[in-house]
């Protein structure tokens, strides 16, 4: 596969976006509203039309990120929450049949992680975790230079681990702010920027639980880089201090000293990350985990 001309697609419940990436640069972008209440084939047809806007004869591969469970090997998408008709969509087969190029499908958090590894703040990392902190808490994992999705596309999803009366995601996502403070994460961030005490305290409380998530990630995966994305990550400066206070009890302080935590700055990282699925598919498989992690 020629990796100098690839297409990345970010499929969401509100919008679908397709971008052409040439020589590591996003050179063309198309977007349209997702017909979320339409029949399954109608959504596929709109997706094909969006991709066609940026596809050209030199395009050698297509990567697609979707907010759901994916059979990565077969390219089957299951139970997309915001597109009710997508219960089981054989997306890889449909798009390969139309465009006649290889198609790779994965979930959106994995695409974010892969995009940061190839194009953003994860470049040069030995082991990397991507954490998407928005409406929920999604995660993706890079091991030895490749995305590790696990057997069922569930590797790294630490947000679903039980914590207190619920899960880590329940306490470490934007919905917590709405439940406890009556404001979404963006509005609360704006209040914090104005120095409002309630908002500042909300992020301090959030930071302590976020520190527990970081500790869990370090114990489980021992990365040298964590890259944050999602709407809540924009307020990192307001919860960083209490996060670090929480991490003082982390046992392996030397590992913590070698850890870099970054916040994504690339607005089109979802599209770039989807395109990077094509790059990841060509990367050599490595069996042994790097002992230096």
N, C-alpha and C positions, 0 to 999 in steps of 0.2 A: 504493500500500500504506500502511495505517495502521501507523506504526512504534511505536505506544504499547503494543502487545500482541504479543509475539513469543515463540517457543519455541526454546530452545537444547538440543541433545542431545550428550552426551559418550558415545560408544560405545567401551568398552575391552574387553579380553579377559576381564576379571574382572567388571566391573560396567557397566551402562548407566544413565545418569542423564539425566533430562529436567527442565528448569526453565522456568517462564513468567516472562518479563521484561516488566513493565509500567512505562512511564515511567522507564526506565533502572534499575529496581530488580527484583531477583529476589524474587518474591512466593510462589512455590510450587515444590516440588521433589519429584520421584519417582525412586526408584532400585530396581533389582533386579539380581540376579546374571545375567550373560550366560551363556546356555547354549552355551558355546563349542564343545562337541563335537556339537551338534545339527546337523540338516540346515539348509541355507541358509534355506529358507522359515520354519522354526521360529524362527530367530533374528530374521527380519524380523517375524514375528507378535508375538514378545515385545517388540520395539522399538515396534511400533504400540501395543501395550497400555500400555507405559510412557508414551509420549507422550500417549495418551488420558487418562491420570490428571491431566494439567495443561492439556490443551487445553480451550478454551471457545469459544463462538460468536464472540467478538470477536477471536480469534487470526487474525493476517493473514499470518504466515509462519513457517517452520520452518528452522532451520539445524542441520546435523549435522557434528560432527568425528569422524573415524575414523583409526585408526593404520595408514594404508596409502596406497597410490597411488590417486589419484582422477582420473577424467576430469571436471573441474569443469564443463565446458559441458553434458555429458550427465548428470551426477550418477551415474556408474557407479563402483563401488568394486571394486578389484582386489586379490586375494591378501593378505587380512588374515592376518598371521602367526599370531595367537592364536585365530583363528576359521577353522579349516582348510576348512570348507565354502564360505567366501566367496571363491570364485575370480573370479567376475564377477557382481556384484549390481547390478541397475538400481534403485538405491535411490530416486533422485529420482522416477522413474516410479511406483514402488510406493506411495510415501508421498503424492505428489500425487493419485494415484488414490483413495486412502483418505480423506485429510483435505480435499481440494479447496482447498488454499492453496499458494502457491509454496514450493518446498523447495530449499535450497542445501546442497551437500555439499563438504567440503574436508578436508584432513588435519589432524590434531590440533595440530601445531606452528603451522600457519597460523592456526588458531582461537585458540590461546594468544596469538599476536602481535596478532591483531585485537582480542581481548578486552582486552588491556592498553592498546591504543591508544584504545579507546572508553571503557573503564571503570576502567582502572588507572594504572600508572606511566608509560604511554606517552602520556597525554593532553597535547596541545599540541606534540608532537614534529613536526618537519618531515620527518625521515626516521628510521625506526625499524627496528631488528632485534630480533626475539625469539629468544632462545636457550634451548632446553629441555634442561637438562643432568641426565639421569637415567640410566636403563639405557643409553640411546644419547645422541646429540647431534642434536637437531632444530632447525630454524630456520625463521623466517618473516620476510617483508620488507614494510614499508610504504613506499611511494613516493608523494609528493604526495597524501597523505591517503587512499590506497586500498591494499588488499592487492594485492601483485604476486605471483601464483602461477607466472607463466611459462606457456609453451605446454602443458607436460605436468605442471604442478603440482610442478615441481622447483626453482623459483627459490629461491636463498638457501641451499640444502642444502650448506653448506660442510663439514659433517662427513664427507661422502663423498669429499672431495678427497684424493688420495694424499699421505701424509706419512710420512717415514722408511720403515719396512718395511711399513706398513699404511695407515691413513687417519687423519685428525684425530680422528674419532670413537673410534677404538681407544684413543687416549691421553687423550681428554678426555670421559670418561663414567664412570659409577659402576662399570662392570664392571672398569675398571683397578684399582680398590682391591681387588676380590675376587681378581684374578689375582696382584697383586704383594704384597698384604699379608694376604690371607686373610680380609678383612672387607668387608661391603658398606658403601656410603657412609654409611648411617645409623648403623651401629655405629661406624664410624671417626670420624664427627662426635661421637658421644657420648664417645669416648675423647679426642678433642681438647679437648672442653669440660672434661674432667678434667685436662687438661694433660699427657697421656701423650706422651712424646717421639716415639715411632714414628709416632703419628697426626699430630702437628704437622708432622713431617718429610714425611709422605706428602702433606699438603695443600700444603706449600711446593713440592714437586716438581711437583705437579699445577698449581699456579699459573703456573709458567714455561711450560708447554705451553698453558695457557689463555690466557696473554698472546699467544702466537703465533696463536691462533684470533682473538682480538680484533684484532690487527694485520691479519690476512687480511681480516676483515670491513671494517675501515676502508679498506684499499686498494681493495676490491671495490665497496663500497656508500657509504662516507662518510656514515654516519648521525650524527645528533646525540643519539640515545638508543638504548641497548641495555638491554633488560629481560630478566633471567634468571629462569627457572622450572625446575621439576624438583627432585628430591630433593637433588641435590648443591648446588644454589644456596643451600640453607639454611646451608651451611658457607662461604659467600663470605668472611666475615670472616677465615677461616683461610688462604685462598689469594689474597686481594686484594693483599697486599704484594708477593709475588713476581711476580704478574701485572703490577703497575705497574713493577717493576724491569725486566721483560722489555720493556715498552713504551717504555723510555727510548731504545731504538734505532730506534723508529718515526720515519720521515723527517719526516712532516708534524706536528710537535708542536703547531702552532696548532689543527689539527683535533682533536687529542687533548684540548687544553684546553677545547674546546667540547663535548666528549662527556660525557654523563651515563650512568653505568651504575647501574641500579636492580635491586632484587630484588623479585619479585612477592610481594604480601602477601594477595591475594584468594583464599580457599580454593576458590571456585566459578568461577574464571576460565575453566575449560574450557567450562562451560555458558554463561557470559556471552559468551565468544568465539564459540561456535557461533551464538548468537542474533545476534551482530553481523554474521554473514555476510549477513543480510537487510539490514542498514543499508549494508553495503559495496556490495551489488548495486545500491542506489539512488543511490550517490554519483556525482557527475558525473565522467566520464572526463576525464583531463588528459593531453595528449600530451607536453608539454614538461616535462622534469625541472627542478625548481627549482635555479637556478644557485647559490644560496646554500648548498646542501648541501656 
